[in-house]
């Protein structure tokens, strides 16, 4: 039996802690950023993110990967889970995939699966999260 998918939306605030680039050869900049997030809405909690990025010599072309550990409550259920980010921008056209890492949910979030969309509107960070709570181990 497949778990029912739930859709929620909310906001989050970020605090960036950029590190110096670790490679700047051939017009490419490779760098790392640590990020703290605070989620509001039906997902309430905090997260820590480690992001690696590549900025190319072509304006608007870049890529990033990140791992994010979220600690909090999802519609009142307490626990933790991990999100994996993979994003590219091709000459200004973005493509982003944010997915719950399989079997990363703990506590009342054990069995969590899902995908998150991130939008920035008028400088405000928004999340749209489609998730399901499946069978526990």
Long-range contacts (C-beta under 8 A, 24 or more apart in sequence): 2-132, 3-111, 3-113, 3-132, 3-133, 3-134, 3-135, 4-132, 5-114, 5-130, 5-131, 5-132, 6-75, 6-130, 6-131, 6-132, 7-128, 7-129, 7-130, 8-41, 8-42, 8-43, 8-74, 8-75, 8-128, 8-129, 8-131, 9-41, 9-42, 9-126, 9-127, 9-128, 9-129, 10-39, 10-40, 10-41, 10-42, 10-43, 10-126, 10-127, 10-129, 11-39, 11-40, 11-41, 11-124, 11-125, 11-126, 11-127, 12-37, 12-38, 12-39, 12-40, 12-125, 12-126, 12-127, 13-37, 13-38, 13-40, 13-125, 14-125, 26-57, 27-56, 27-57, 28-54, 28-55, 28-56, 28-57, 29-54, 29-55, 30-54, 30-55, 31-55, 35-66, 35-68, 37-68, 39-70, 39-72, 39-127, 41-127, 42-74, 42-75, 43-70, 43-72, 43-73, 43-74, 43-75, 43-127, 43-129, 44-72, 44-73, 45-70, 45-71, 45-72, 45-73, 46-70, 46-71, 46-72, 47-71, 47-72, 47-83, 49-85, 51-85, 58-91, 59-91, 59-92, 60-89, 60-90, 60-91, 60-92, 60-93, 61-89, 61-90, 61-91, 62-88, 62-89, 63-87, 63-88, 63-89, 64-88, 67-101, 74-109, 74-112, 74-131, 77-107, 77-108, 77-109, 77-133, 78-107, 78-108, 78-109, 79-105, 79-106, 79-107, 79-108, 79-109, 79-110, 79-112, 80-104, 80-105, 80-106, 80-107, 80-109, 81-105, 81-106, 81-109, 81-112, 83-116, 100-131, 103-137, 105-133, 109-133, 110-136, 110-137, 111-135, 111-136, 111-137
